[in-house]
Every structure is written in structure tokens, then in C-alpha cells.
Amino acid sequence: MNTPAHVAINLLLMSRDPTHRKTAAIICGAVIPDLAIMVFYAWQLMLGRPENQIWSSEY
């Protein structure tokens, strides 16, 4: 999960558009790859698992 890096890479690759019409695409391209881990993490927290268990054994 590296959403800030995804945003930076997308901004770099799409920076040639001075009108910023592609902002939604940049945001989606940054967040969508990490959605699965975000959902997994939220689900594990809702189950009451401690963070060290989530990342050491569940993940």
C-alpha cells in the first residue's frame, strides 16, 4: 500500500495536461490499487484484531 507514491507517479506521467482535466483519473489510479488492502485492514479492525496480529499473521 503506497498511495502517495501512486499519486506522485500518476501526476508525473500525466503532468503534460495543463488544464488538470485528468485529476479524477490520477486520484482513481492512486487509490484503486490500494482499495483491497484498505478494506482488508478495516475489516480486521472491525473484527477486533490488534494491529500486530493483522500485519504479522493475517496479512
PQR file of N, CA, C, O and H, with PARSE charges and radii, in Angstrom:
ATOM      1  N   MET A   1       0.858  -1.166   0.000 -0.4000 1.5000
ATOM      2  CA  MET A   1       0.000   0.000   0.000 -0.0000 2.0000
ATOM      3  C   MET A   1       0.896   1.218   0.000  0.5500 1.7000
ATOM      4  O   MET A   1       1.570   1.510   0.988 -0.5500 1.4000
ATOM      5  N   ASN A   2       0.897   1.912  -1.092 -0.4000 1.5000
ATOM      6  CA  ASN A   2       1.757   3.070  -1.219 -0.0000 2.0000
ATOM      7  C   ASN A   2       1.031   4.142  -2.028  0.5500 1.7000
ATOM      8  O   ASN A   2       1.496   4.561  -3.088 -0.5500 1.4000
ATOM      9  H   ASN A   2       0.349   1.675  -1.895  0.4000 1.0000
ATOM     10  N   THR A   3      -0.096   4.568  -1.519 -0.4000 1.5000
ATOM     11  CA  THR A   3      -0.939   5.525  -2.232 -0.0000 2.0000
ATOM     12  C   THR A   3      -0.206   6.820  -2.572  0.5500 1.7000
ATOM     13  O   THR A   3      -0.345   7.295  -3.700 -0.5500 1.4000
ATOM     14  H   THR A   3      -0.474   4.228  -0.658  0.4000 1.0000
ATOM     15  N   PRO A   4       0.571   7.422  -1.658 -0.5600 1.5000
ATOM     16  CA  PRO A   4       1.280   8.654  -2.043  0.2800 2.0000
ATOM     17  C   PRO A   4       2.220   8.446  -3.230  0.5500 1.7000
ATOM     18  O   PRO A   4       2.340   9.325  -4.083 -0.5500 1.4000
ATOM     19  N   ALA A   5       2.876   7.307  -3.292 -0.4000 1.5000
ATOM     20  CA  ALA A   5       3.747   7.037  -4.440 -0.0000 2.0000
ATOM     21  C   ALA A   5       2.923   6.879  -5.712  0.5500 1.7000
ATOM     22  O   ALA A   5       3.332   7.335  -6.779 -0.5500 1.4000
ATOM     23  H   ALA A   5       2.778   6.593  -2.600  0.4000 1.0000
ATOM     24  N   HIS A   6       1.772   6.239  -5.602 -0.4000 1.5000
ATOM     25  CA  HIS A   6       0.903   6.101  -6.775 -0.0000 2.0000
ATOM     26  C   HIS A   6       0.460   7.472  -7.274  0.5500 1.7000
ATOM     27  O   HIS A   6       0.430   7.710  -8.481 -0.5500 1.4000
ATOM     28  H   HIS A   6       1.439   5.868  -4.735  0.4000 1.0000
ATOM     29  N   VAL A   7       0.117   8.369  -6.362 -0.4000 1.5000
ATOM     30  CA  VAL A   7      -0.285   9.727  -6.756 -0.0000 2.0000
ATOM     31  C   VAL A   7       0.877  10.424  -7.450  0.5500 1.7000
ATOM     32  O   VAL A   7       0.700  11.024  -8.510 -0.5500 1.4000
ATOM     33  H   VAL A   7       0.141   8.175  -5.382  0.4000 1.0000
ATOM     34  N   ALA A   8       2.058  10.347  -6.862 -0.4000 1.5000
ATOM     35  CA  ALA A   8       3.226  11.024  -7.436 -0.0000 2.0000
ATOM     36  C   ALA A   8       3.539  10.499  -8.832  0.5500 1.7000
ATOM     37  O   ALA A   8       3.811  11.281  -9.743 -0.5500 1.4000
ATOM     38  H   ALA A   8       2.202   9.859  -6.000  0.4000 1.0000
ATOM     39  N   ILE A   9       3.504   9.195  -9.002 -0.4000 1.5000
ATOM     40  CA  ILE A   9       3.808   8.611 -10.313 -0.0000 2.0000
ATOM     41  C   ILE A   9       2.751   9.026 -11.326  0.5500 1.7000
ATOM     42  O   ILE A   9       3.080   9.387 -12.456 -0.5500 1.4000
ATOM     43  H   ILE A   9       3.284   8.560  -8.262  0.4000 1.0000
ATOM     44  N   ASN A  10       1.473   8.975 -10.927 -0.4000 1.5000
ATOM     45  CA  ASN A  10       0.407   9.386 -11.850 -0.0000 2.0000
ATOM     46  C   ASN A  10       0.518  10.857 -12.213  0.5500 1.7000
ATOM     47  O   ASN A  10       0.339  11.220 -13.376 -0.5500 1.4000
ATOM     48  H   ASN A  10       1.206   8.682 -10.009  0.4000 1.0000
ATOM     49  N   LEU A  11       0.811  11.710 -11.238 -0.4000 1.5000
ATOM     50  CA  LEU A  11       0.984  13.134 -11.533 -0.0000 2.0000
ATOM     51  C   LEU A  11       2.148  13.356 -12.488  0.5500 1.7000
ATOM     52  O   LEU A  11       2.054  14.159 -13.416 -0.5500 1.4000
ATOM     53  H   LEU A  11       0.957  11.415 -10.294  0.4000 1.0000
ATOM     54  N   LEU A  12       3.233  12.648 -12.259 -0.4000 1.5000
ATOM     55  CA  LEU A  12       4.397  12.779 -13.120 -0.0000 2.0000
ATOM     56  C   LEU A  12       4.068  12.347 -14.546  0.5500 1.7000
ATOM     57  O   LEU A  12       4.414  13.039 -15.503 -0.5500 1.4000
ATOM     58  H   LEU A  12       3.309  11.995 -11.505  0.4000 1.0000
ATOM     59  N   LEU A  13       3.410  11.218 -14.685 -0.4000 1.5000
ATOM     60  CA  LEU A  13       3.097  10.701 -16.013 -0.0000 2.0000
ATOM     61  C   LEU A  13       2.056  11.538 -16.746  0.5500 1.7000
ATOM     62  O   LEU A  13       2.057  11.600 -17.975 -0.5500 1.4000
ATOM     63  H   LEU A  13       3.128  10.656 -13.907  0.4000 1.0000
ATOM     64  N   MET A  14       1.174  12.176 -15.998 -0.4000 1.5000
ATOM     65  CA  MET A  14       0.079  12.910 -16.624 -0.0000 2.0000
ATOM     66  C   MET A  14       0.253  14.418 -16.510  0.5500 1.7000
ATOM     67  O   MET A  14      -0.702  15.159 -16.741 -0.5500 1.4000
ATOM     68  H   MET A  14       1.173  12.126 -14.999  0.4000 1.0000
ATOM     69  N   SER A  15       1.433  14.887 -16.165 -0.4000 1.5000
ATOM     70  CA  SER A  15       1.638  16.309 -15.911 -0.0000 2.0000
ATOM     71  C   SER A  15       1.626  17.163 -17.173  0.5500 1.7000
ATOM     72  O   SER A  15       1.664  18.390 -17.084 -0.5500 1.4000
ATOM     73  H   SER A  15       2.209  14.285 -15.977  0.4000 1.0000
ATOM     74  N   ARG A  16       1.575  16.557 -18.306 -0.4000 1.5000
ATOM     75  CA  ARG A  16       1.584  17.324 -19.557 -0.0000 2.0000
ATOM     76  C   ARG A  16       0.245  17.996 -19.845  0.5500 1.7000
ATOM     77  O   ARG A  16       0.147  18.790 -20.780 -0.5500 1.4000
ATOM     78  H   ARG A  16       1.544  15.560 -18.378  0.4000 1.0000
ATOM     79  N   ASP A  17      -0.773  17.699 -19.071 -0.4000 1.5000
ATOM     80  CA  ASP A  17      -2.101  18.290 -19.274 -0.0000 2.0000
ATOM     81  C   ASP A  17      -2.234  19.518 -18.378  0.5500 1.7000
ATOM     82  O   ASP A  17      -2.521  19.376 -17.190 -0.5500 1.4000
ATOM     83  H   ASP A  17      -0.694  17.054 -18.311  0.4000 1.0000
ATOM     84  N   PRO A  18      -2.035  20.707 -18.914 -0.5600 1.5000
ATOM     85  CA  PRO A  18      -2.061  21.909 -18.078  0.2800 2.0000
ATOM     86  C   PRO A  18      -3.452  22.278 -17.568  0.5500 1.7000
ATOM     87  O   PRO A  18      -3.566  23.130 -16.687 -0.5500 1.4000
ATOM     88  N   THR A  19      -4.501  21.671 -18.088 -0.4000 1.5000
ATOM     89  CA  THR A  19      -5.851  22.025 -17.663 -0.0000 2.0000
ATOM     90  C   THR A  19      -6.320  21.218 -16.461  0.5500 1.7000
ATOM     91  O   THR A  19      -7.391  21.483 -15.916 -0.5500 1.4000
ATOM     92  H   THR A  19      -4.408  20.979 -18.804  0.4000 1.0000
ATOM     93  N   HIS A  20      -5.541  20.251 -16.050 -0.4000 1.5000
ATOM     94  CA  HIS A  20      -5.862  19.399 -14.900 -0.0000 2.0000
ATOM     95  C   HIS A  20      -7.186  18.660 -15.065  0.5500 1.7000
ATOM     96  O   HIS A  20      -7.873  18.380 -14.082 -0.5500 1.4000
ATOM     97  H   HIS A  20      -4.671  20.035 -16.493  0.4000 1.0000
ATOM     98  N   ARG A  21      -7.537  18.348 -16.293 -0.4000 1.5000
ATOM     99  CA  ARG A  21      -8.772  17.605 -16.543 -0.0000 2.0000
ATOM    100  C   ARG A  21      -8.657  16.160 -16.103  0.5500 1.7000
ATOM    101  O   ARG A  21      -9.665  15.464 -15.982 -0.5500 1.4000
ATOM    102  H   ARG A  21      -6.979  18.575 -17.091  0.4000 1.0000
ATOM    103  N   LYS A  22      -7.466  15.713 -15.869 -0.4000 1.5000
ATOM    104  CA  LYS A  22      -7.260  14.307 -15.543 -0.0000 2.0000
ATOM    105  C   LYS A  22      -7.102  14.073 -14.047  0.5500 1.7000
ATOM    106  O   LYS A  22      -6.638  13.009 -13.637 -0.5500 1.4000
ATOM    107  H   LYS A  22      -6.647  16.279 -15.967  0.4000 1.0000
ATOM    108  N   THR A  23      -7.476  15.042 -13.230 -0.4000 1.5000
ATOM    109  CA  THR A  23      -7.316  14.910 -11.785 -0.0000 2.0000
ATOM    110  C   THR A  23      -8.067  13.698 -11.247  0.5500 1.7000
ATOM    111  O   THR A  23      -7.531  12.964 -10.417 -0.5500 1.4000
ATOM    112  H   THR A  23      -7.853  15.906 -13.563  0.4000 1.0000
ATOM    113  N   ALA A  24      -9.285  13.477 -11.697 -0.4000 1.5000
ATOM    114  CA  ALA A  24     -10.066  12.323 -11.232 -0.0000 2.0000
ATOM    115  C   ALA A  24      -9.368  11.017 -11.606  0.5500 1.7000
ATOM    116  O   ALA A  24      -9.352  10.074 -10.814 -0.5500 1.4000
ATOM    117  H   ALA A  24      -9.721  14.074 -12.371  0.4000 1.0000
ATOM    118  N   ALA A  25      -8.797  10.956 -12.793 -0.4000 1.5000
ATOM    119  CA  ALA A  25      -8.079   9.749 -13.214 -0.0000 2.0000
ATOM    120  C   ALA A  25      -6.846   9.534 -12.347  0.5500 1.7000
ATOM    121  O   ALA A  25      -6.515   8.397 -12.012 -0.5500 1.4000
ATOM    122  H   ALA A  25      -8.809  11.721 -13.437  0.4000 1.0000
ATOM    123  N   ILE A  26      -6.172  10.606 -11.983 -0.4000 1.5000
ATOM    124  CA  ILE A  26      -4.990  10.494 -11.131 -0.0000 2.0000
ATOM    125  C   ILE A  26      -5.377   9.966  -9.759  0.5500 1.7000
ATOM    126  O   ILE A  26      -4.722   9.072  -9.224 -0.5500 1.4000
ATOM    127  H   ILE A  26      -6.442  11.530 -12.254  0.4000 1.0000
ATOM    128  N   ILE A  27      -6.435  10.517  -9.195 -0.4000 1.5000
ATOM    129  CA  ILE A  27      -6.881  10.084  -7.868 -0.0000 2.0000
ATOM    130  C   ILE A  27      -7.332   8.622  -7.913  0.5500 1.7000
ATOM    131  O   ILE A  27      -6.962   7.833  -7.044 -0.5500 1.4000
ATOM    132  H   ILE A  27      -6.968  11.244  -9.630  0.4000 1.0000
ATOM    133  N   CYS A  28      -8.118   8.265  -8.907 -0.4000 1.5000
ATOM    134  CA  CYS A  28      -8.572   6.872  -9.030 -0.0000 2.0000
ATOM    135  C   CYS A  28      -7.397   5.924  -9.246  0.5500 1.7000
ATOM    136  O   CYS A  28      -7.354   4.842  -8.662 -0.5500 1.4000
ATOM    137  H   CYS A  28      -8.419   8.906  -9.613  0.4000 1.0000
ATOM    138  N   GLY A  29      -6.456   6.323 -10.073 -0.4000 1.5000
ATOM    139  CA  GLY A  29      -5.289   5.491 -10.323 -0.0000 2.0000
ATOM    140  C   GLY A  29      -4.418   5.316  -9.091  0.5500 1.7000
ATOM    141  O   GLY A  29      -3.680   4.337  -8.983 -0.5500 1.4000
ATOM    142  H   GLY A  29      -6.490   7.202 -10.548  0.4000 1.0000
ATOM    143  N   ALA A  30      -4.501   6.253  -8.172 -0.4000 1.5000
ATOM    144  CA  ALA A  30      -3.720   6.166  -6.940 -0.0000 2.0000
ATOM    145  C   ALA A  30      -4.421   5.324  -5.884  0.5500 1.7000
ATOM    146  O   ALA A  30      -3.766   4.596  -5.138 -0.5500 1.4000
ATOM    147  H   ALA A  30      -5.101   7.048  -8.260  0.4000 1.0000
ATOM    148  N   VAL A  31      -5.728   5.413  -5.814 -0.4000 1.5000
ATOM    149  CA  VAL A  31      -6.472   4.761  -4.737 -0.0000 2.0000
ATOM    150  C   VAL A  31      -6.897   3.337  -5.081  0.5500 1.7000
ATOM    151  O   VAL A  31      -6.845   2.460  -4.219 -0.5500 1.4000
ATOM    152  H   VAL A  31      -6.261   6.004  -6.420  0.4000 1.0000
ATOM    153  N   ILE A  32      -7.309   3.092  -6.297 -0.4000 1.5000
ATOM    154  CA  ILE A  32      -7.848   1.787  -6.673 -0.0000 2.0000
ATOM    155  C   ILE A  32      -6.880   0.627  -6.400  0.5500 1.7000
ATOM    156  O   ILE A  32      -7.324  -0.410  -5.907 -0.5500 1.4000
ATOM    157  H   ILE A  32      -7.351   3.804  -6.997  0.4000 1.0000
ATOM    158  N   PRO A  33      -5.579   0.755  -6.697 -0.5600 1.5000
ATOM    159  CA  PRO A  33      -4.693  -0.388  -6.406  0.2800 2.0000
ATOM    160  C   PRO A  33      -4.613  -0.735  -4.916  0.5500 1.7000
ATOM    161  O   PRO A  33      -4.281  -1.865  -4.559 -0.5500 1.4000
ATOM    162  N   ASP A  34      -4.915   0.233  -4.049 -0.4000 1.5000
ATOM    163  CA  ASP A  34      -4.804   0.016  -2.614 -0.0000 2.0000
ATOM    164  C   ASP A  34      -6.139  -0.274  -1.935  0.5500 1.7000
ATOM    165  O   ASP A  34      -6.172  -0.506  -0.726 -0.5500 1.4000
ATOM    166  H   ASP A  34      -5.185   1.151  -4.339  0.4000 1.0000
ATOM    167  N   LEU A  35      -7.229  -0.265  -2.680 -0.4000 1.5000
ATOM    168  CA  LEU A  35      -8.546  -0.474  -2.074 -0.0000 2.0000
ATOM    169  C   LEU A  35      -8.669  -1.819  -1.369  0.5500 1.7000
ATOM    170  O   LEU A  35      -9.249  -1.892  -0.287 -0.5500 1.4000
ATOM    171  H   LEU A  35      -7.202  -0.077  -3.661  0.4000 1.0000
ATOM    172  N   ALA A  36      -8.145  -2.860  -1.950 -0.4000 1.5000
ATOM    173  CA  ALA A  36      -8.275  -4.190  -1.348 -0.0000 2.0000
ATOM    174  C   ALA A  36      -7.622  -4.234   0.028  0.5500 1.7000
ATOM    175  O   ALA A  36      -8.207  -4.779   0.964 -0.5500 1.4000
ATOM    176  H   ALA A  36      -7.673  -2.801  -2.830  0.4000 1.0000
ATOM    177  N   ILE A  37      -6.431  -3.676   0.171 -0.4000 1.5000
ATOM    178  CA  ILE A  37      -5.755  -3.718   1.461 -0.0000 2.0000
ATOM    179  C   ILE A  37      -6.445  -2.799   2.464  0.5500 1.7000
ATOM    180  O   ILE A  37      -6.463  -3.091   3.659 -0.5500 1.4000
ATOM    181  H   ILE A  37      -5.956  -3.233  -0.589  0.4000 1.0000
ATOM    182  N   MET A  38      -7.014  -1.689   1.987 -0.4000 1.5000
ATOM    183  CA  MET A  38      -7.753  -0.791   2.886 -0.0000 2.0000
ATOM    184  C   MET A  38      -8.995  -1.486   3.441  0.5500 1.7000
ATOM    185  O   MET A  38      -9.297  -1.379   4.629 -0.5500 1.4000
ATOM    186  H   MET A  38      -6.999  -1.452   1.016  0.4000 1.0000
ATOM    187  N   VAL A  39      -9.705  -2.192   2.575 -0.4000 1.5000
ATOM    188  CA  VAL A  39     -10.895  -2.932   3.002 -0.0000 2.0000
ATOM    189  C   VAL A  39     -10.500  -4.052   3.955  0.5500 1.7000
ATOM    190  O   VAL A  39     -11.156  -4.258   4.976 -0.5500 1.4000
ATOM    191  H   VAL A  39      -9.460  -2.278   1.610  0.4000 1.0000
ATOM    192  N   PHE A  40      -9.437  -4.775   3.630 -0.4000 1.5000
ATOM    193  CA  PHE A  40      -8.945  -5.844   4.499 -0.0000 2.0000
ATOM    194  C   PHE A  40      -8.601  -5.298   5.879  0.5500 1.7000
ATOM    195  O   PHE A  40      -9.003  -5.875   6.889 -0.5500 1.4000
ATOM    196  H   PHE A  40      -8.903  -4.608   2.801  0.4000 1.0000
ATOM    197  N   TYR A  41      -7.869  -4.204   5.935 -0.4000 1.5000
ATOM    198  CA  TYR A  41      -7.449  -3.611   7.204 -0.0000 2.0000
ATOM    199  C   TYR A  41      -8.664  -3.171   8.031  0.5500 1.7000
ATOM    200  O   TYR A  41      -8.730  -3.451   9.228 -0.5500 1.4000
ATOM    201  H   TYR A  41      -7.542  -3.735   5.115  0.4000 1.0000
ATOM    202  N   ALA A  42      -9.621  -2.485   7.400 -0.4000 1.5000
ATOM    203  CA  ALA A  42     -10.827  -2.036   8.109 -0.0000 2.0000
ATOM    204  C   ALA A  42     -11.613  -3.236   8.637  0.5500 1.7000
ATOM    205  O   ALA A  42     -12.112  -3.214   9.762 -0.5500 1.4000
ATOM    206  H   ALA A  42      -9.567  -2.257   6.428  0.4000 1.0000
ATOM    207  N   TRP A  43     -11.719  -4.277   7.819 -0.4000 1.5000
ATOM    208  CA  TRP A  43     -12.448  -5.488   8.226 -0.0000 2.0000
ATOM    209  C   TRP A  43     -11.784  -6.138   9.436  0.5500 1.7000
ATOM    210  O   TRP A  43     -12.466  -6.522  10.386 -0.5500 1.4000
ATOM    211  H   TRP A  43     -11.314  -4.295   6.905  0.4000 1.0000
ATOM    212  N   GLN A  44     -10.471  -6.261   9.407 -0.4000 1.5000
ATOM    213  CA  GLN A  44      -9.744  -6.859  10.523 -0.0000 2.0000
ATOM    214  C   GLN A  44      -9.902  -6.037  11.801  0.5500 1.7000
ATOM    215  O   GLN A  44     -10.049  -6.592  12.890 -0.5500 1.4000
ATOM    216  H   GLN A  44      -9.916  -5.949   8.636  0.4000 1.0000
ATOM    217  N   LEU A  45      -9.872  -4.705  11.661 -0.4000 1.5000
ATOM    218  CA  LEU A  45     -10.086  -3.845  12.834 -0.0000 2.0000
ATOM    219  C   LEU A  45     -11.496  -4.020  13.393  0.5500 1.7000
ATOM    220  O   LEU A  45     -11.692  -4.030  14.608 -0.5500 1.4000
ATOM    221  H   LEU A  45      -9.753  -4.254  10.776  0.4000 1.0000
ATOM    222  N   MET A  46     -12.472  -4.157  12.505 -0.4000 1.5000
ATOM    223  CA  MET A  46     -13.853  -4.354  12.960 -0.0000 2.0000
ATOM    224  C   MET A  46     -14.003  -5.685  13.673  0.5500 1.7000
ATOM    225  O   MET A  46     -14.858  -5.816  14.548 -0.5500 1.4000
ATOM    226  H   MET A  46     -12.313  -4.148  11.518  0.4000 1.0000
ATOM    227  N   LEU A  47     -13.197  -6.669  13.324 -0.4000 1.5000
ATOM    228  CA  LEU A  47     -13.227  -7.959  13.999 -0.0000 2.0000
ATOM    229  C   LEU A  47     -12.523  -7.909  15.354  0.5500 1.7000
ATOM    230  O   LEU A  47     -12.579  -8.867  16.125 -0.5500 1.4000
ATOM    231  H   LEU A  47     -12.502  -6.562  12.614  0.4000 1.0000
ATOM    232  N   GLY A  48     -11.866  -6.794  15.637 -0.4000 1.5000
ATOM    233  CA  GLY A  48     -11.225  -6.604  16.927 -0.0000 2.0000
ATOM    234  C   GLY A  48      -9.811  -7.140  17.016  0.5500 1.7000
ATOM    235  O   GLY A  48      -9.286  -7.327  18.114 -0.5500 1.4000
ATOM    236  H   GLY A  48     -11.821  -6.015  15.011  0.4000 1.0000
ATOM    237  N   ARG A  49      -9.195  -7.386  15.884 -0.4000 1.5000
ATOM    238  CA  ARG A  49      -7.833  -7.911  15.901 -0.0000 2.0000
ATOM    239  C   ARG A  49      -6.835  -6.778  16.129  0.5500 1.7000
ATOM    240  O   ARG A  49      -7.001  -5.689  15.580 -0.5500 1.4000
ATOM    241  H   ARG A  49      -9.621  -7.234  14.992  0.4000 1.0000
ATOM    242  N   PRO A  50      -5.802  -7.022  16.931 -0.5600 1.5000
ATOM    243  CA  PRO A  50      -4.775  -5.993  17.131  0.2800 2.0000
ATOM    244  C   PRO A  50      -3.904  -5.841  15.877  0.5500 1.7000
ATOM    245  O   PRO A  50      -3.768  -6.772  15.084 -0.5500 1.4000
ATOM    246  N   GLU A  51      -3.324  -4.655  15.716 -0.4000 1.5000
ATOM    247  CA  GLU A  51      -2.544  -4.380  14.511 -0.0000 2.0000
ATOM    248  C   GLU A  51      -1.385  -5.347  14.306  0.5500 1.7000
ATOM    249  O   GLU A  51      -1.113  -5.763  13.179 -0.5500 1.4000
ATOM    250  H   GLU A  51      -3.435  -3.898  16.360  0.4000 1.0000
ATOM    251  N   ASN A  52      -0.699  -5.704  15.391 -0.4000 1.5000
ATOM    252  CA  ASN A  52       0.439  -6.607  15.208 -0.0000 2.0000
ATOM    253  C   ASN A  52      -0.014  -7.967  14.671  0.5500 1.7000
ATOM    254  O   ASN A  52       0.725  -8.595  13.912 -0.5500 1.4000
ATOM    255  H   ASN A  52      -0.920  -5.366  16.306  0.4000 1.0000
ATOM    256  N   GLN A  53      -1.194  -8.432  15.040 -0.4000 1.5000
ATOM    257  CA  GLN A  53      -1.711  -9.693  14.508 -0.0000 2.0000
ATOM    258  C   GLN A  53      -2.141  -9.522  13.053  0.5500 1.7000
ATOM    259  O   GLN A  53      -1.918 -10.406  12.226 -0.5500 1.4000
ATOM    260  H   GLN A  53      -1.794  -7.922  15.656  0.4000 1.0000
ATOM    261  N   ILE A  54      -2.752  -8.392  12.751 -0.4000 1.5000
ATOM    262  CA  ILE A  54      -3.207  -8.144  11.375 -0.0000 2.0000
ATOM    263  C   ILE A  54      -2.031  -8.246  10.411  0.5500 1.7000
ATOM    264  O   ILE A  54      -2.113  -8.942   9.399 -0.5500 1.4000
ATOM    265  H   ILE A  54      -2.933  -7.674  13.423  0.4000 1.0000
ATOM    266  N   TRP A  55      -0.943  -7.558  10.721 -0.4000 1.5000
ATOM    267  CA  TRP A  55       0.183  -7.483   9.785 -0.0000 2.0000
ATOM    268  C   TRP A  55       1.148  -8.647   9.909  0.5500 1.7000
ATOM    269  O   TRP A  55       1.868  -8.940   8.954 -0.5500 1.4000
ATOM    270  H   TRP A  55      -0.876  -6.992  11.543  0.4000 1.0000
ATOM    271  N   SER A  56       1.191  -9.331  11.067 -0.4000 1.5000
ATOM    272  CA  SER A  56       2.153 -10.422  11.186 -0.0000 2.0000
ATOM    273  C   SER A  56       1.578 -11.782  10.795  0.5500 1.7000
ATOM    274  O   SER A  56       2.302 -12.627  10.270 -0.5500 1.4000
ATOM    275  H   SER A  56       0.606  -9.093  11.843  0.4000 1.0000
ATOM    276  N   SER A  57       0.301 -12.003  11.041 -0.4000 1.5000
ATOM    277  CA  SER A  57      -0.239 -13.325  10.718 -0.0000 2.0000
ATOM    278  C   SER A  57      -1.415 -13.297   9.746  0.5500 1.7000
ATOM    279  O   SER A  57      -1.507 -14.165   8.878 -0.5500 1.4000
ATOM    280  H   SER A  57      -0.288 -11.316  11.468  0.4000 1.0000
ATOM    281  N   GLU A  58      -2.295 -12.343   9.865 -0.4000 1.5000
ATOM    282  CA  GLU A  58      -3.469 -12.315   8.986 -0.0000 2.0000
ATOM    283  C   GLU A  58      -3.123 -11.883   7.559  0.5500 1.7000
ATOM    284  O   GLU A  58      -3.647 -12.438   6.594 -0.5500 1.4000
ATOM    285  H   GLU A  58      -2.220 -11.638  10.570  0.4000 1.0000
ATOM    286  N   TYR A  59      -2.253 -10.908   7.434 -0.4000 1.5000
ATOM    287  CA  TYR A  59      -1.870 -10.412   6.121 -0.0000 2.0000
ATOM    288  C   TYR A  59      -0.872 -11.349   5.509  0.5500 1.7000
ATOM    289  O   TYR A  59      -0.412 -11.117   4.391 -0.5500 1.4000
ATOM    290  H   TYR A  59      -1.827 -10.457   8.218  0.4000 1.0000
TER
END
